[in-house]
Amino acid sequence: MSEIFKSMEFEIVTKRLYLRMWEESDVSWYRELVGERGGDKPTLEAARDKIILFRERAIESGISLLPICRRDEGDVIGYCGLIIGRSTLEEPEIAYELFKRVHGQGYATEAASAVMEAAVATGRRRIWSTVRAWNHPSFRVLEKIGFKRHHSDWDEKGEIVWNVRDLN
């Protein structure tokens, strides 16, 4: 973990949600969520390895994606958190992905707002987000939590839009 920044909170509670650290029991829902992207669903072993990696990186870096649980229902609906991604530990990215069945209910905005509060508490000054140009719902969430479009890059899959929010 960086000496400059505090570790983010790995347990966050909002009005409707509870974000927490990864557990081995998250393997099955994680496989289903990845499968919703339209590609192959990861094997049990690959999903378990990914969750172990998420936990290890959280300890090393002080930032992490966190599973999102609905408080009343008790189910897991996706994840949200901070990652290095295409950015840096000093200026990480916010990332989120939710099951399609819960889209349009404000959960992504609620979780992302809470993660941004956790980012501020680490002492960071800037957070990035990279979003594929076609992903209009993600842009709406980012706009609601104070992000502005910054620039675009392209890769083999198309345009990637960089969004930024200054925290100071």
C-alpha positions as CSV (number, residue, x, y, z in Angstrom):
1,M,0.0,0.0,0.0
2,S,1.1,3.5,-0.7
3,E,2.6,5.5,2.2
4,I,0.8,8.6,1.0
5,F,-2.8,7.4,1.1
6,K,-4.9,5.8,3.7
7,S,-6.6,2.4,2.8
8,M,-10.2,2.8,1.6
9,E,-12.9,1.4,3.8
10,F,-13.7,-2.2,2.8
11,E,-17.1,-2.1,4.5
12,I,-19.5,0.6,3.4
13,V,-23.2,0.9,4.4
14,T,-25.7,3.1,2.5
15,K,-29.4,3.5,2.8
16,R,-30.1,0.4,0.7
17,L,-26.8,-1.3,0.2
18,Y,-23.9,-2.9,2.0
19,L,-20.5,-3.1,0.3
20,R,-18.0,-5.6,1.7
21,M,-14.7,-7.5,1.1
22,W,-14.8,-10.5,-1.2
23,E,-15.5,-14.0,0.2
24,E,-15.1,-17.4,-1.4
25,S,-18.9,-17.7,-1.5
26,D,-18.9,-14.9,-4.1
27,V,-17.7,-17.3,-6.8
28,S,-21.1,-18.4,-8.1
29,W,-22.7,-15.0,-8.5
30,Y,-19.4,-13.5,-9.9
31,R,-19.4,-16.2,-12.6
32,E,-23.0,-15.3,-13.5
33,L,-22.3,-11.6,-13.6
34,V,-19.3,-12.1,-15.9
35,G,-21.5,-14.4,-18.1
36,E,-24.0,-11.5,-18.5
37,R,-21.3,-9.7,-20.5
38,G,-22.0,-12.0,-23.4
39,G,-18.8,-14.0,-23.4
40,D,-18.0,-17.3,-21.7
41,K,-18.7,-17.7,-18.0
42,P,-15.4,-18.3,-16.1
43,T,-14.8,-21.7,-14.6
44,L,-15.3,-22.1,-10.9
45,E,-11.5,-22.3,-10.5
46,A,-10.9,-19.2,-12.6
47,A,-13.6,-17.2,-10.6
48,R,-12.1,-18.4,-7.3
49,D,-8.6,-17.3,-8.5
50,K,-10.0,-13.9,-9.4
51,I,-11.6,-13.4,-6.0
52,I,-8.4,-14.4,-4.3
53,L,-6.6,-11.9,-6.5
54,F,-9.1,-9.2,-5.6
55,R,-8.5,-9.8,-1.9
56,E,-4.7,-9.9,-2.3
57,R,-4.6,-6.7,-4.3
58,A,-6.8,-5.0,-1.7
59,I,-4.3,-5.8,1.0
60,E,-1.4,-4.7,-1.1
61,S,-2.9,-1.5,-2.6
62,G,-5.5,-0.3,0.0
63,I,-8.2,-0.1,-2.8
64,S,-10.6,-2.7,-4.1
65,L,-13.7,-3.6,-5.9
66,L,-16.4,-4.6,-3.3
67,P,-19.4,-6.8,-3.7
68,I,-22.7,-4.9,-3.5
69,C,-25.4,-6.5,-1.3
70,R,-28.9,-5.2,-1.0
71,R,-29.5,-4.7,2.7
72,D,-33.2,-5.7,2.8
73,E,-33.1,-8.6,0.3
74,G,-29.6,-9.8,1.4
75,D,-28.6,-10.7,-2.2
76,V,-25.5,-9.6,-4.1
77,I,-26.3,-7.4,-7.1
78,G,-22.8,-6.6,-8.5
79,Y,-19.6,-4.8,-7.4
80,C,-18.2,-1.3,-7.2
81,G,-14.9,0.1,-6.0
82,L,-11.6,1.5,-6.9
83,I,-9.0,-0.2,-9.2
84,I,-5.8,0.7,-10.9
85,G,-7.2,-0.4,-14.2
86,R,-5.8,1.9,-17.0
87,S,-4.8,4.5,-14.4
88,T,-2.5,4.6,-11.3
89,L,-2.7,3.8,-7.6
90,E,-2.4,7.6,-6.9
91,E,-5.3,8.4,-9.2
92,P,-7.3,5.1,-9.4
93,E,-10.4,4.4,-11.4
94,I,-13.9,3.8,-10.1
95,A,-15.5,0.7,-11.6
96,Y,-18.9,-0.9,-11.2
97,E,-20.9,-3.6,-12.8
98,L,-24.4,-4.8,-11.7
99,F,-26.7,-7.6,-12.8
100,K,-29.1,-6.5,-15.6
101,R,-32.1,-7.4,-13.4
102,V,-31.3,-4.5,-11.1
103,H,-30.4,-1.8,-13.7
104,G,-32.4,1.4,-13.6
105,Q,-33.1,1.4,-9.8
106,G,-30.3,3.8,-8.7
107,Y,-28.1,1.1,-7.1
108,A,-25.1,1.9,-9.2
109,T,-25.3,5.6,-8.4
110,E,-25.8,4.9,-4.7
111,A,-22.8,2.5,-4.6
112,A,-20.6,4.7,-6.6
113,S,-21.4,7.8,-4.5
114,A,-20.4,5.8,-1.4
115,V,-17.2,4.6,-3.0
116,M,-16.4,8.2,-3.9
117,E,-16.8,9.2,-0.3
118,A,-14.4,6.4,0.6
119,A,-12.0,7.7,-2.0
120,V,-12.0,11.2,-0.5
121,A,-11.2,9.7,2.9
122,T,-8.0,8.0,1.5
123,G,-6.6,11.5,0.7
124,R,-6.6,11.1,-3.0
125,R,-7.1,14.2,-5.2
126,R,-8.5,12.7,-8.4
127,I,-10.4,9.7,-9.6
128,W,-10.8,8.5,-13.1
129,S,-13.2,6.2,-14.9
130,T,-12.9,4.6,-18.3
131,V,-16.1,3.7,-20.2
132,R,-16.7,2.3,-23.6
133,A,-18.4,5.0,-25.8
134,W,-21.6,2.9,-26.2
135,N,-22.2,2.5,-22.4
136,H,-24.7,5.4,-21.9
137,P,-26.0,4.2,-18.6
138,S,-22.5,4.3,-17.1
139,F,-22.1,7.9,-18.3
140,R,-25.3,8.8,-16.6
141,V,-24.1,7.4,-13.3
142,L,-20.7,9.2,-13.6
143,E,-22.4,12.5,-14.4
144,K,-24.7,12.1,-11.3
145,I,-21.6,11.7,-9.1
146,G,-19.7,14.6,-10.5
147,F,-17.5,13.2,-13.3
148,K,-16.7,15.1,-16.4
149,R,-15.5,13.7,-19.8
150,H,-11.8,14.3,-20.3
151,H,-10.6,12.6,-23.5
152,S,-10.9,9.4,-25.6
153,D,-8.5,6.6,-26.5
154,W,-9.1,3.7,-28.9
155,D,-8.1,0.1,-28.7
156,E,-9.1,-3.1,-30.7
157,K,-12.6,-3.0,-29.2
158,G,-13.3,0.7,-30.0
159,E,-13.5,4.0,-28.3
160,I,-12.7,4.4,-24.5
161,V,-13.9,7.6,-22.9
162,W,-11.8,8.8,-19.9
163,N,-13.8,10.7,-17.3
164,V,-12.4,12.5,-14.3
165,R,-13.4,13.9,-11.0
166,D,-11.2,16.1,-8.9
167,L,-11.7,15.6,-5.1
168,N,-10.2,18.7,-3.7
